[in-house]
């Protein structure tokens, strides 16, 4: 699972659209769209921290989601 897939899964789990995430996080719609579509594969540490905080997870949680998915691929 790529970061974009984790991001989209977390969006879905909150019942949010990208615009909802933008409003809460303060990130631009363009940047959030790039994350959601995979154009930005690895956000900066600072952006990843904001993403984790907004979704109420840790960076470690996100890393585990990615690694668990890769282990089953």
Sine and cosine of phi, psi and omega as CSV:
sin_phi,cos_phi,sin_psi,cos_psi,sin_omega,cos_omega
0.00,0.00,0.79,-0.61,0.03,-1.00
-0.99,0.12,0.24,-0.97,0.00,-1.00
-0.83,0.55,-0.64,0.76,-0.01,-1.00
-0.87,0.50,-0.60,0.80,0.00,-1.00
-0.93,0.37,-0.64,0.76,0.07,-1.00
-0.89,0.45,-0.72,0.69,0.01,-1.00
-0.84,0.55,-0.75,0.66,-0.03,-1.00
-0.92,0.40,-0.59,0.81,0.07,-1.00
-0.90,0.43,-0.68,0.73,0.03,-1.00
-0.92,0.40,-0.63,0.78,0.09,-1.00
-0.85,0.53,-0.75,0.66,-0.02,-1.00
-0.88,0.47,-0.64,0.77,-0.03,-1.00
-0.90,0.44,-0.46,0.89,0.05,-1.00
-1.00,0.03,-0.20,0.98,-0.08,-1.00
0.95,0.30,0.48,0.88,-0.07,-1.00
-0.98,-0.19,0.43,-0.90,0.24,-0.97
-0.99,-0.13,0.22,-0.98,0.03,-1.00
-0.84,0.54,-0.61,0.79,-0.01,-1.00
-0.88,0.47,-0.58,0.82,0.04,-1.00
-0.90,0.44,-0.70,0.72,0.01,-1.00
-0.89,0.46,-0.68,0.74,0.01,-1.00
-0.85,0.52,-0.70,0.71,-0.03,-1.00
-0.88,0.48,-0.67,0.74,-0.04,-1.00
-0.97,0.23,-0.64,0.77,-0.11,-0.99
-1.00,0.06,-0.42,0.91,-0.10,-0.99
0.99,0.14,0.05,1.00,0.04,-1.00
-0.98,0.19,0.47,-0.88,-0.01,-1.00
-0.95,0.32,0.45,-0.89,0.05,-1.00
-0.88,0.48,-0.61,0.79,-0.01,-1.00
-0.88,0.47,-0.71,0.70,-0.03,-1.00
-0.92,0.39,-0.67,0.74,0.01,-1.00
-0.90,0.44,-0.62,0.78,0.06,-1.00
-0.88,0.47,-0.65,0.76,0.03,-1.00
-0.90,0.44,-0.61,0.79,0.06,-1.00
-0.91,0.41,-0.75,0.66,-0.09,-1.00
-0.90,0.43,-0.47,0.88,-0.02,-1.00
-0.99,-0.13,-0.09,1.00,0.02,-1.00
1.00,0.04,0.07,1.00,0.06,-1.00
-0.92,0.40,-0.53,0.84,0.15,-0.99
-0.96,-0.27,0.98,-0.20,-0.11,-0.99
-0.97,0.23,-0.64,0.77,-0.03,-1.00
-0.74,-0.68,0.98,-0.19,0.02,-1.00
-0.91,0.42,0.35,-0.94,0.04,-1.00
-0.87,0.50,0.30,-0.96,0.01,-1.00
-0.84,0.54,-0.69,0.72,-0.03,-1.00
-0.89,0.47,-0.70,0.71,0.01,-1.00
-0.92,0.39,-0.64,0.77,0.02,-1.00
-0.89,0.46,-0.62,0.79,0.04,-1.00
-0.90,0.44,-0.67,0.75,0.04,-1.00
-0.89,0.45,-0.71,0.71,0.00,-1.00
-0.86,0.51,-0.75,0.66,0.00,-1.00
-0.87,0.50,-0.70,0.71,-0.02,-1.00
-0.89,0.47,-0.71,0.71,-0.01,-1.00
-0.88,0.47,-0.62,0.78,-0.01,-1.00
-1.00,0.09,-0.12,0.99,0.02,-1.00
0.96,0.29,0.51,0.86,0.05,-1.00
-0.82,-0.58,0.13,-0.99,0.06,-1.00
-0.98,-0.21,0.28,-0.96,0.11,-0.99
-0.88,0.47,-0.55,0.84,0.05,-1.00
-0.89,0.45,-0.65,0.76,0.06,-1.00
-0.86,0.51,-0.71,0.70,0.00,-1.00
-0.89,0.45,-0.70,0.71,0.02,-1.00
-0.86,0.51,-0.68,0.74,0.01,-1.00
-0.89,0.45,-0.64,0.77,0.02,-1.00
-0.88,0.48,-0.68,0.74,0.01,-1.00
-0.92,0.40,-0.74,0.68,-0.05,-1.00
-0.92,0.40,-0.65,0.76,0.00,-1.00
-0.89,0.46,-0.64,0.77,0.02,-1.00
-0.92,0.40,-0.67,0.75,0.00,-1.00
-0.91,0.41,-0.54,0.84,-0.01,-1.00
-0.93,0.36,-0.43,0.90,-0.01,-1.00
-1.00,-0.09,-0.13,0.99,0.01,-1.00
-0.97,0.25,0.00,0.00,0.00,0.00
